[in-house]
Amino acid sequence: MKKILYSFLILSSVALSAQKNPSVKFAVANDVVGTVGMFNARKAIVQSSSVYKSPAGLPQGLKKYSFIAEKGLTEFKIKNGQEGLDTISLAQLNSQYGVPESTPVFIEGYEFPDSSTKIYGDIMGNVEVKDHDGRKTVFLSTNGIK
């Protein structure tokens, strides 16, 4: 009985760790992923924004982000000379945590399959390496600026 309960708890924790966080509103600027909250906190650098309500409404240049646009996606244009925010590729993040660079990364439960994707460092909150489908995988939660 203990083995069954233990197995259930492990499976439950894995399922919960991979669940998508519906409160996170992703944004993209200069082909780098951030959050709407991150840009709202830096209104001085924002030139304009465009909100897309669904993956179907994304322009061609943003179609590769359709997997994070279930609840919409905002594209921000940053003012000239204000593009100096720190960025990191998911491959670099994997490397820092001893995970093969090509391994997908989970951000707030959303799987980012392309490790060449760049994210803004400002969105990084808790970063953990967990076992996912038998391999070490980086799981990142945003720092509360959603």
Backbone bond lengths (Angstrom), bond angles and torsions (degrees), N, CA, C in turn:
res aa  C-N    CA-C-N  psi(-1)  N-CA   C-N-CA  omega(-1)  CA-C   N-CA-C  phi
1 M - - - 1.450 - - 1.524 110.90 -
2 K 1.339 115.96 -39.38 1.466 119.33 179.92 1.524 110.84 -64.36
3 K 1.339 116.33 -36.81 1.467 119.71 179.23 1.523 110.87 -64.62
4 I 1.299 116.58 -39.51 1.463 120.40 179.29 1.522 109.86 -66.18
5 L 1.305 117.31 -45.63 1.457 121.40 179.04 1.518 111.09 -62.83
6 Y 1.325 116.57 -43.67 1.461 121.39 178.65 1.526 110.75 -61.92
7 S 1.320 117.38 -44.48 1.467 121.33 177.95 1.523 111.31 -61.22
8 F 1.314 116.74 -41.99 1.458 121.19 178.66 1.531 111.05 -61.90
9 L 1.322 116.62 -43.42 1.467 120.50 179.67 1.523 111.75 -63.48
10 I 1.305 117.40 -40.55 1.464 120.49 178.58 1.524 110.31 -64.83
11 L 1.318 116.72 -47.41 1.460 120.11 179.65 1.529 111.39 -62.63
12 S 1.314 117.24 -38.40 1.464 120.95 178.63 1.517 111.15 -64.58
13 S 1.320 117.46 -42.57 1.466 120.03 -178.76 1.525 110.69 -67.19
14 V 1.326 117.52 -37.36 1.468 120.32 177.40 1.522 110.00 -66.01
15 A 1.310 117.32 -43.49 1.462 120.88 179.71 1.521 110.92 -64.09
16 L 1.315 117.50 -41.51 1.460 120.47 179.95 1.521 111.96 -67.99
17 S 1.321 117.51 -36.50 1.461 119.61 -178.06 1.522 111.99 -69.41
18 A 1.313 118.29 -21.81 1.459 121.19 -179.06 1.523 112.81 -99.79
19 Q 1.324 118.35 4.48 1.459 119.98 -179.53 1.517 110.84 -74.37
20 K 1.309 115.14 141.58 1.455 121.18 179.76 1.524 109.92 -73.66
21 N 1.313 115.30 138.83 1.457 121.47 178.32 1.526 108.20 -91.69
22 P 1.336 118.10 106.51 1.466 120.40 -175.95 1.527 114.12 -70.18
23 S 1.319 118.22 -11.92 1.466 119.38 -178.94 1.529 112.50 -83.44
24 V 1.318 118.06 -11.24 1.461 121.01 179.35 1.519 109.28 -81.90
25 K 1.322 115.30 128.34 1.460 121.55 176.95 1.521 107.35 -111.71
26 F 1.314 115.27 106.80 1.460 120.37 -177.23 1.519 111.00 -77.27
27 A 1.329 114.04 152.91 1.455 122.04 178.11 1.523 108.12 -140.41
28 V 1.326 115.41 158.73 1.458 121.12 178.65 1.523 108.12 -132.85
29 A 1.323 116.13 136.40 1.460 122.19 173.20 1.522 107.81 -142.06
30 N 1.295 116.55 129.68 1.472 121.17 179.55 1.522 111.98 53.92
31 D 1.325 116.79 37.37 1.465 123.78 178.35 1.529 112.44 64.64
32 V 1.340 116.30 28.63 1.462 122.70 177.12 1.526 107.60 -125.20
33 V 1.333 117.18 135.62 1.463 122.39 -176.56 1.530 110.60 -87.29
34 G 1.321 114.15 134.75 1.464 122.27 174.30 1.522 107.79 -142.06
35 T 1.319 116.12 -156.03 1.461 120.94 175.64 1.519 109.02 -127.17
36 V 1.312 115.58 157.26 1.463 121.02 178.21 1.522 109.60 -59.88
37 G 1.326 117.15 -42.65 1.457 121.20 179.91 1.517 112.81 -59.99
38 M 1.323 116.43 -37.03 1.461 121.05 178.62 1.528 110.67 -61.38
39 F 1.340 115.65 -43.38 1.466 119.35 -179.62 1.527 111.54 -75.48
40 N 1.318 117.03 -34.05 1.467 119.40 176.73 1.526 111.25 -62.80
41 A 1.328 116.47 -29.76 1.465 120.72 178.04 1.533 111.60 -76.66
42 R 1.322 116.85 -11.64 1.474 122.02 -179.22 1.521 110.66 -126.74
43 K 1.284 116.98 49.52 1.467 121.98 -176.40 1.526 112.76 -56.75
44 A 1.323 117.82 -27.67 1.464 121.45 -177.27 1.531 112.82 -64.77
45 I 1.320 118.41 -24.93 1.467 120.54 -178.62 1.528 112.39 -94.40
46 V 1.330 117.66 -8.75 1.462 121.60 -174.88 1.530 110.36 -87.55
47 Q 1.325 114.61 125.83 1.460 120.97 176.23 1.523 110.19 -85.94
48 S 1.350 116.25 -47.08 1.460 120.96 -179.96 1.524 109.36 -160.67
49 S 1.314 115.31 168.73 1.460 120.05 176.19 1.521 109.64 -145.10
50 S 1.324 114.56 152.32 1.463 122.42 176.28 1.513 107.81 -130.60
51 V 1.318 116.43 129.05 1.458 121.47 -179.35 1.524 108.69 -103.65
52 Y 1.326 115.52 130.63 1.453 122.32 176.64 1.518 107.32 -114.64
53 K 1.304 116.81 124.84 1.469 122.61 -171.03 1.524 114.84 -78.16
54 S 1.329 116.82 -22.75 1.473 119.08 -177.19 1.527 109.78 -151.78
55 P 1.324 117.04 163.68 1.462 119.99 177.81 1.531 112.77 -59.18
56 A 1.322 116.91 -32.94 1.462 120.58 -178.60 1.530 111.67 -65.79
57 G 1.315 117.57 -26.81 1.458 121.34 -177.07 1.520 114.69 -89.98
58 L 1.328 117.19 2.20 1.464 119.80 -177.64 1.528 111.34 -71.97
59 P 1.334 117.21 139.90 1.464 119.11 173.27 1.523 110.22 -68.78
60 Q 1.306 117.21 164.15 1.466 121.99 -175.02 1.527 112.61 -53.28
61 G 1.316 118.03 -40.77 1.452 121.62 -177.54 1.520 114.49 -66.73
62 L 1.326 117.18 -16.77 1.464 121.20 -179.61 1.527 113.35 -109.35
63 K 1.326 117.75 -0.76 1.476 121.14 -177.92 1.523 112.55 -56.70
64 K 1.326 117.70 -30.89 1.465 119.38 -179.02 1.520 111.87 -67.93
65 Y 1.334 117.47 -11.66 1.460 121.96 177.99 1.531 112.00 -102.71
66 S 1.306 117.36 15.08 1.468 120.34 -177.23 1.528 112.44 -60.73
67 F 1.328 117.96 -26.69 1.464 121.19 -179.21 1.533 112.69 -68.77
68 I 1.336 118.47 -17.54 1.469 120.84 176.72 1.525 111.12 -109.31
69 A 1.327 116.56 9.61 1.468 120.86 -175.94 1.521 113.19 -106.38
70 E 1.331 117.52 18.97 1.463 120.77 -179.29 1.529 111.76 -54.93
71 K 1.318 115.98 -39.52 1.466 121.30 -178.75 1.529 110.58 -107.70
72 G 1.323 116.24 17.85 1.448 121.74 179.73 1.519 111.75 107.51
73 L 1.312 115.23 164.39 1.457 122.40 179.94 1.519 107.07 -148.40
74 T 1.323 116.48 138.77 1.453 120.84 178.81 1.516 108.76 -111.91
75 E 1.330 115.61 133.48 1.456 120.66 174.84 1.516 107.84 -105.44
76 F 1.317 116.05 126.18 1.455 121.88 178.85 1.518 109.76 -107.08
77 K 1.312 115.79 141.21 1.465 122.72 170.36 1.515 105.78 -105.09
78 I 1.323 115.67 128.47 1.460 121.01 -178.28 1.528 108.61 -97.78
79 K 1.316 116.39 140.52 1.463 121.97 179.35 1.524 110.42 -59.59
80 N 1.327 116.11 146.30 1.466 120.85 176.62 1.523 110.01 -56.88
81 G 1.314 115.14 137.09 1.453 121.08 179.63 1.521 114.19 83.45
82 Q 1.320 117.45 -1.50 1.465 121.54 -178.42 1.530 112.50 -113.05
83 E 1.320 116.69 17.08 1.466 120.85 -174.44 1.520 113.73 -85.24
84 G 1.308 119.91 17.07 1.457 123.16 -171.74 1.515 116.88 -83.28
85 L 1.324 120.01 17.77 1.463 120.54 177.88 1.522 110.45 -69.10
86 D 1.326 116.41 144.54 1.467 121.61 179.69 1.520 110.37 -67.08
87 T 1.324 115.61 135.83 1.466 121.31 176.43 1.524 108.63 -128.76
88 I 1.316 114.60 158.50 1.461 121.37 176.19 1.530 107.30 -148.00
89 S 1.319 115.97 139.76 1.465 118.65 175.42 1.527 107.91 -80.90
90 L 1.312 115.29 155.50 1.464 119.18 178.91 1.534 110.65 -66.81
91 A 1.335 117.10 -28.19 1.467 120.44 175.72 1.533 109.80 -64.66
92 Q 1.338 116.93 -42.20 1.464 120.58 177.61 1.528 110.80 -64.55
93 L 1.326 116.31 -40.77 1.461 120.93 178.52 1.529 109.95 -61.54
94 N 1.326 116.01 -46.30 1.473 120.19 176.85 1.526 110.47 -56.62
95 S 1.311 116.54 -46.80 1.458 121.66 -178.62 1.526 111.53 -59.68
96 Q 1.324 116.93 -41.47 1.466 121.03 179.43 1.528 112.09 -61.36
97 Y 1.327 116.27 -29.44 1.463 120.62 -177.53 1.532 112.73 -102.96
98 G 1.329 116.88 14.67 1.453 120.49 174.92 1.520 114.46 71.66
99 V 1.332 116.24 26.76 1.456 122.02 -179.85 1.529 107.46 -110.24
100 P 1.340 119.51 141.49 1.459 119.74 177.63 1.535 111.34 -52.19
101 E 1.332 115.88 136.61 1.463 121.20 -173.08 1.525 114.02 -57.47
102 S 1.318 117.82 -31.39 1.463 120.62 -175.71 1.536 113.92 -82.45
103 T 1.324 117.58 -1.19 1.465 121.56 -178.41 1.522 110.68 -71.06
104 P 1.346 118.19 133.19 1.466 120.21 175.55 1.528 110.95 -59.18
105 V 1.318 116.57 152.35 1.463 123.21 178.76 1.521 107.74 -116.08
106 F 1.330 116.58 142.38 1.458 121.72 175.88 1.527 108.83 -102.73
107 I 1.325 115.56 125.10 1.462 121.16 175.45 1.515 107.15 -118.66
108 E 1.324 115.83 115.42 1.466 122.63 -178.25 1.533 111.45 51.81
109 G 1.335 115.95 35.79 1.459 121.49 177.17 1.518 114.54 88.78
110 Y 1.329 118.27 -8.09 1.456 122.09 178.05 1.519 109.03 -91.24
111 E 1.321 116.22 126.70 1.460 120.25 -179.20 1.522 109.98 -82.66
112 F 1.324 115.99 122.22 1.455 122.83 175.60 1.525 106.91 -99.85
113 P 1.335 117.48 99.24 1.462 120.19 -172.92 1.526 114.18 -73.99
114 D 1.329 117.92 -25.48 1.463 121.88 -176.95 1.522 109.55 -95.33
115 S 1.326 116.38 107.20 1.463 119.77 -175.90 1.527 112.75 -74.16
116 S 1.332 118.42 -4.80 1.465 119.69 174.45 1.535 110.97 -82.56
117 T 1.337 117.04 -7.70 1.463 121.63 177.03 1.520 108.88 -60.37
118 K 1.327 115.56 138.03 1.466 120.45 177.12 1.520 109.29 -103.38
119 I 1.334 115.05 146.96 1.456 121.70 175.20 1.525 108.19 -126.87
120 Y 1.333 115.25 157.82 1.454 119.91 173.51 1.521 108.44 -78.80
121 G 1.317 116.20 134.81 1.457 121.12 179.52 1.516 112.84 -60.29
122 D 1.335 116.55 -26.15 1.461 120.99 -178.45 1.523 113.84 -63.11
123 I 1.322 117.57 -22.09 1.471 118.29 -178.32 1.513 112.31 -84.84
124 M 1.331 116.65 -10.32 1.463 119.73 -174.82 1.521 111.67 -73.21
125 G 1.309 114.16 120.93 1.457 121.52 173.96 1.507 108.27 -111.01
126 N 1.304 115.88 -115.45 1.457 122.20 179.80 1.529 109.76 -77.08
127 V 1.322 116.88 129.29 1.458 121.98 177.25 1.523 107.53 -120.72
128 E 1.333 115.67 127.51 1.461 121.42 179.77 1.515 109.72 -132.80
129 V 1.304 116.02 149.70 1.456 121.96 171.81 1.522 106.15 -105.30
130 K 1.326 115.34 121.91 1.460 121.32 -179.38 1.520 109.24 -129.54
131 D 1.314 114.98 162.77 1.448 120.87 174.70 1.528 108.28 -80.27
132 H 1.329 116.37 127.48 1.465 121.27 176.62 1.523 107.50 -137.04
133 D 1.301 116.65 118.90 1.465 122.87 -177.84 1.530 111.82 52.76
134 G 1.338 115.65 38.58 1.451 120.41 175.12 1.518 115.76 83.02
135 R 1.329 117.97 7.24 1.466 118.64 176.76 1.520 110.82 -137.17
136 K 1.307 115.33 153.01 1.458 120.50 179.82 1.523 109.14 -67.94
137 T 1.343 114.84 133.32 1.459 121.39 -176.30 1.516 109.21 -139.06
138 V 1.336 116.00 142.62 1.458 121.11 177.38 1.525 108.93 -84.83
139 F 1.343 115.17 129.73 1.459 123.22 174.67 1.524 107.05 -116.85
140 L 1.321 116.36 124.97 1.451 121.47 -176.55 1.518 109.17 -120.94
141 S 1.314 116.06 135.21 1.457 119.44 171.26 1.517 106.98 -112.59
142 T 1.317 115.97 147.83 1.453 119.60 -178.79 1.531 109.14 -71.81
143 N 1.282 116.19 164.01 1.467 120.74 -174.09 1.524 113.05 -86.06
144 G 1.309 117.28 23.39 1.455 120.67 177.75 1.517 113.41 95.73
145 I 1.330 117.43 -11.03 1.463 120.50 176.81 1.511 107.12 -92.00
146 K 1.302 116.12 88.40 1.457 121.09 -173.27 1.493 110.29 -99.08
